[in-house]
Amino acid sequence: MDEGFWEERWRENRIGFHEPEANALLVDHWDRLDIAPDAPVFVPLCGKSLDLDWLLARGHAVTGVEFNRMAVAEVFARLGLTPAVTKAGPLECFTAGALRLYVGDAFALTAAMLGPVAAIYDRAALIALPPETRPRYARHLMEVTGTAPQLLVTMAYDQSQTNGPPFSVPAEEVTRHYGARYDMALLTTRPLGGPVALRAGGGEEQVRLLHPRVA
Ligand SMILES: C[S@@+](CC[C@H](N)C(=O)[O-])C[C@H]1O[C@@H](n2cnc3c(N)ncnc32)[C@H](O)[C@@H]1O
């Protein structure tokens, strides 16, 4: 699941993960993070998600990172914003108003580029990555955000029935990545729909709230 894999998915418009409106689980559960309306939030592996627009409309300063440059440009265009585009090490940074999207590899993003993060919204990011990459992703996310609170949307299904992405990341694996540094609460689950559920014979989406452990 390297950059080439995702570029091909975008080029061929095989982006079944992209939703036509803000994710209902985000809308229903975002307030559980209990952060200030204008607090800065980070959306890793953001695609061109309308969740970005929803978070902006709530008043947040929103930073994302995404491989696909056209997807990033599309977000600004649909918001009617003309971004300033600058180099940021190996990444490019598109900025306009309260929206800042980095184009390039999320693993090249640093804490200094990101600045303060009050909360992370991970939908289809952890589960987009193969098993061997997920531990590194979780460590990197905690490192660059100072273990910021998270709203984490994952899915769990029988991985032996079909391949990812999206991958099944069951509760015990979420605990493996984050359990040492976060207190975690399962907020809700809902039955998995779409082609993955058909291939896997069911499954569920899971929404968790992660709060950094007080040492
Ligand atoms: C499954 S999609 C989810 C997109 C978005 N979160 C959403 O809900 O629509 C995963 C996205 O992550 C991007 N991606 C995967 N690995 C990445 C990486 N290492 N750095 C930056 N973007 C990455 C892909 O291009 C793809 O757009």
The ligand as an SDF file (V2000), in Angstrom:
LIG
                    3D

 27 29  0  0  0  0  0  0  0  0999 V2000
   -9.1460    5.0810    2.7030 C   0  0  0  0  0  0  0  0  0  0  0  0
   -8.6980    6.6900    2.2020 S   0  0  0  0  0  0  0  0  0  0  0  0
   -9.5230    7.6720    3.4440 C   0  0  0  0  0  0  0  0  0  0  0  0
   -9.5890    9.1170    3.1250 C   0  0  0  0  0  0  0  0  0  0  0  0
  -10.3900    9.9610    4.1290 C   0  0  0  0  0  0  0  0  0  0  0  0
   -9.9200    9.7870    5.4870 N   0  0  0  0  0  0  0  0  0  0  0  0
  -11.8610    9.6870    4.0190 C   0  0  0  0  0  0  0  0  0  0  0  0
  -12.4770    9.3420    5.0390 O   0  0  0  0  0  0  0  0  0  0  0  0
  -12.4130    9.8310    2.9100 O   0  0  0  0  0  0  0  0  0  0  0  0
   -7.0000    6.7520    2.6760 C   0  0  0  0  0  0  0  0  0  0  0  0
   -6.2720    7.9400    2.0920 C   0  0  0  0  0  0  0  0  0  0  0  0
   -4.9730    8.0000    2.6360 O   0  0  0  0  0  0  0  0  0  0  0  0
   -4.0490    8.3660    1.6390 C   0  0  0  0  0  0  0  0  0  0  0  0
   -2.7500    7.8330    2.1030 N   0  0  0  0  0  0  0  0  0  0  0  0
   -2.4270    6.5440    2.3080 C   0  0  0  0  0  0  0  0  0  0  0  0
   -1.1950    6.4360    2.8290 N   0  0  0  0  0  0  0  0  0  0  0  0
   -0.7240    7.7070    2.9860 C   0  0  0  0  0  0  0  0  0  0  0  0
    0.4790    8.2660    3.4830 C   0  0  0  0  0  0  0  0  0  0  0  0
    1.4840    7.4780    3.9440 N   0  0  0  0  0  0  0  0  0  0  0  0
    0.6100    9.6020    3.4970 N   0  0  0  0  0  0  0  0  0  0  0  0
   -0.3840   10.4080    3.0290 C   0  0  0  0  0  0  0  0  0  0  0  0
   -1.5540    9.9300    2.5490 N   0  0  0  0  0  0  0  0  0  0  0  0
   -1.7320    8.6000    2.5240 C   0  0  0  0  0  0  0  0  0  0  0  0
   -4.5860    7.7770    0.3550 C   0  0  0  0  0  0  0  0  0  0  0  0
   -4.1840    8.4880   -0.7920 O   0  0  0  0  0  0  0  0  0  0  0  0
   -6.0950    7.8860    0.5930 C   0  0  0  0  0  0  0  0  0  0  0  0
   -6.6100    9.0840    0.0500 O   0  0  0  0  0  0  0  0  0  0  0  0
  1  2  1  0
  2  3  1  0
  2 10  1  0
  3  4  1  0
  4  5  1  0
  5  6  1  0
  5  7  1  0
  7  8  2  0
  7  9  1  0
 10 11  1  0
 11 12  1  0
 11 26  1  0
 12 13  1  0
 13 14  1  0
 13 24  1  0
 14 15  1  0
 14 23  1  0
 15 16  2  0
 16 17  1  0
 17 18  1  0
 17 23  2  0
 18 19  1  0
 18 20  2  0
 20 21  1  0
 21 22  2  0
 22 23  1  0
 24 25  1  0
 24 26  1  0
 26 27  1  0
M  CHG  2   2   1   9  -1
M  END
$$$$
